[in-house]
Amino acid sequence: MALFIVAIYTSTALAIIVSALLGLLWILTARFTLLPSLMSTSSVAVWASVLYLCFIAGLAYGDVSSDEAFSTLRKYRELLFIPILSCFFTNERYRIFAWKAFLIASIFTLLSSYLMDFGMMSELSRPGSFSLKSRITHSIFIAFFIFFCGHKIADEKAYFSGYSLLLVMGIVNLFFIVQGRTGQLVFLVLVILFALQRLSKKGILAAVLTMTVFMMLFLNFSDKSSRVREGITNTAIYLRSHDKKSEAGVAIRYKFWESALKLIDEKPLFGHGTGGFGAGYSRVSGNKLDIKNPHNEFLMMAVQFGVVGLAVYIGFLFSLYSDAKKMAESEKWLAQGVLGTLIVTSLFNSPFLDHAEGHWFAVMIALCFGNVRNNNNLIQGDSE
């Protein structure tokens, strides 16, 4: 399990191999026998399974080729990882190892990014980004890691200095080295969430004022804010005139969203079937580019499965919120952070379609929610 988490951060090929081995281990160690009690206790596991059933049902209709439909089905297999991995995380020892692996992988990712910025490990960096993964994926990982470090600073005084250093390094990396806009927005949302979780009313006000001042200084005085300012400018131009010249960066997403809404309007109830966005986008937009998703998970679900699929995805997100409320505070706070990260990411990307993001969210959801309590009873097997 620890190797799987590290692989998600470092190697797609290794992650695929280890995921297959985990599936085999799930069978050989009979962890699947925990599924009935897991399903009766964890609404997250149930909703994740129902959501994947939508993809299976969507194979039966739609105009896309079977190759495209099954390709999309395979890419969303991470939804099934949630109940499968949750069967492992009912074991407290596995959970401890997994959190340690998360910490090690996050530190390695952060340090690697700094080394790439210094001119080292350049052969491993992504084009145009000092990171092992894409700018978007890296920024999401780092934003949540900053949130994690914030809670560790508050809870573990013995490691105050170490986590404080990692937190500062994460913020600098996020805003001045890799500069992923999705991760930056996730960071701002998680700062507000952290303040609501841990601070008094005065503390919340201080946190909001601090972040406001920081963002004003960043936008007005840092040359590293060009991508954020570009996004704001393109958005303003698009909203004002729909100028075709604004079809770059953030603005191109709005064109994807327009096309997605047209497709939803055509088949609002059950949608166009699994993998239906790509062909539909080419048809309604007249654009022959190979676009597989609208960069919005809510719209992606609605295009494929109509309002039924959208309702299931929202139900899945609500199950995360609902199950988090059953947890002890320290566990609940991190679980809420995962939920906040997923919601923001879903607004601007299709996280479960992407390999690294999809695997990361599957693991983090299973890790945070796999040991959920229902009426103060743990899933059988969690004390092993």
Long-range contacts (C-beta under 8 A, 24 or more apart in sequence): 1-85, 1-88, 1-94, 1-97, 1-98, 1-101, 2-97, 2-98, 2-100, 2-101, 3-101, 4-363, 5-98, 5-101, 5-102, 5-105, 5-363, 6-101, 6-104, 6-105, 6-108, 8-105, 8-356, 8-359, 8-360, 8-363, 9-105, 9-106, 9-108, 9-109, 9-132, 9-133, 9-141, 9-356, 9-360, 10-105, 10-108, 10-109, 10-132, 12-355, 12-356, 15-355, 15-356, 15-359, 19-81, 19-359, 22-84, 22-85, 22-88, 23-84, 26-84, 26-87, 26-88, 31-84, 31-87, 31-88, 32-87, 34-87, 34-90, 34-379, 34-380, 34-381, 35-83, 35-87, 37-379, 37-380, 37-381, 38-83, 38-86, 38-87, 38-90, 38-370, 38-379, 39-83, 40-374, 41-372, 41-373, 41-374, 41-377, 41-379, 42-83, 42-86, 42-323, 42-369, 42-370, 42-372, 42-374, 42-379, 43-319, 43-322, 43-323, 44-82, 44-86, 44-316, 44-319, 44-320, 44-323, 44-365, 44-369, 44-372, 45-82, 45-83, 45-86, 45-369, 46-319, 47-312, 47-315, 47-316, 47-319, 48-79, 48-80, 48-82, 48-83, 48-316, 48-365, 49-79, 49-80, 49-83, 50-312, 50-315, 50-316, 51-79, 51-309, 51-312, 51-313, 51-316, 52-76, 52-77, 52-79, 52-80, 54-301, 54-304, 54-305, 54-308, 54-309, 54-312, 55-79, 55-274, 55-304, 56-274, 57-305, 58-271, 58-273, 58-274, 58-275, 58-276, 58-304, 58-305, 58-309, 59-273, 59-274, 60-273, 61-270, 61-273, 62-271, 62-272, 62-273, 62-274, 62-275, 62-276, 62-304, 63-272, 63-273, 63-276, 63-279, 64-272, 64-273, 64-274, 64-275, 64-276, 64-278, 64-279, 68-275, 68-278, 68-279, 69-273, 69-274, 69-275, 71-275, 72-274, 72-275, 72-292, 72-304, 72-353, 73-274, 73-275, 75-352, 75-353, 75-355, 75-358, 76-352, 76-353, 76-358, 78-352, 78-358, 78-359, 78-361, 78-362, 79-352, 79-362, 81-359, 81-362, 81-363, 81-366, 82-362, 82-365, 82-366, 83-366, 84-366, 85-362, 85-363, 85-366, 85-367, 85-370, 86-366, 86-369, 86-370, 87-370, 88-366, 88-370, 89-366, 89-367, 89-370, 89-371, 90-370, 90-371, 90-378, 90-379, 90-380, 90-381, 90-382, 90-384, 91-381, 91-382, 91-384, 92-371, 92-382, 92-383, 93-384, 95-367, 95-370, 95-371, 98-363, 98-367, 99-367, 102-148, 102-364, 102-367, 103-148, 106-141, 106-142, 106-145, 106-148, 107-166, 109-133, 109-138, 109-141, 109-142, 109-145, 110-142, 110-145, 110-166, 110-169, 110-170, 110-173, 113-138, 113-142, 113-173, 113-177, 113-178, 114-169, 114-173, 114-177, 117-177, 129-178, 130-177, 130-178, 131-178, 133-356, 134-356, 135-178, 135-179, 135-180, 136-180, 136-182, 136-183, 136-349, 136-357, 137-180, 137-354, 137-356, 137-357, 137-360, 138-178, 138-180, 138-183, 139-174, 139-178, 139-179, 139-180, 139-181, 139-182, 139-183, 139-184, 139-186, 140-180, 140-182, 140-183, 140-186, 140-341, 140-345, 140-357, 140-360, 141-183, 141-360, 142-170, 142-173, 142-174, 142-178, 142-183, 143-170, 143-174, 143-183, 143-184, 143-186, 143-187, 143-190, 143-341, 144-186, 144-190, 144-337, 144-338, 144-341, 144-364, 145-170, 146-170, 146-171, 146-174, 146-187, 146-190, 147-187, 147-190, 147-191, 147-193, 147-194, 147-334, 147-337, 147-341, 148-334, 148-337, 150-194, 150-198, 151-194, 151-198, 151-330, 151-333, 151-334, 154-198, 155-330, 175-218, 175-222, 175-224, 175-225, 176-222, 176-224, 179-224, 179-227, 179-228, 181-227, 181-228, 181-231, 181-250, 181-348, 182-344, 182-345, 182-348, 182-349, 184-228, 185-344, 185-348, 186-340, 186-341, 186-344, 186-345, 188-215, 189-340, 189-341, 189-344, 190-337, 190-340, 190-341, 193-336, 193-337, 193-340, 194-333, 194-337, 197-333, 197-336, 198-333, 253-294, 253-295, 253-296, 253-348, 255-285, 256-281, 256-291, 256-293, 256-294, 256-295, 256-296, 256-299, 257-294, 257-295, 257-296, 257-299, 259-284, 259-285, 259-294, 260-294, 260-296, 260-299, 260-300, 260-302, 260-303, 261-299, 263-303, 264-299, 264-302, 264-303, 264-306, 267-306, 268-306, 268-307, 269-306, 269-307, 269-308, 270-305, 270-306, 270-308, 270-309, 271-302, 271-303, 271-304, 271-305, 271-306, 271-308, 271-309, 272-303, 272-304, 273-304, 273-305, 274-304, 275-304, 276-303, 276-304, 277-303, 277-304, 292-353, 293-350, 293-353, 294-350, 295-348, 295-349, 295-350, 296-346, 296-347, 296-348, 296-349, 296-350, 297-345, 297-346, 297-347, 297-349, 297-350, 297-351, 297-352, 297-353, 298-346, 298-347, 300-350, 300-353, 317-342, 317-343, 317-346, 320-365, 320-369, 323-369, 323-372, 324-368, 324-369, 326-372, 326-373, 326-374, 327-372, 327-373, 331-368, 331-371, 334-368, 335-368, 335-369, 338-364, 338-365, 338-368
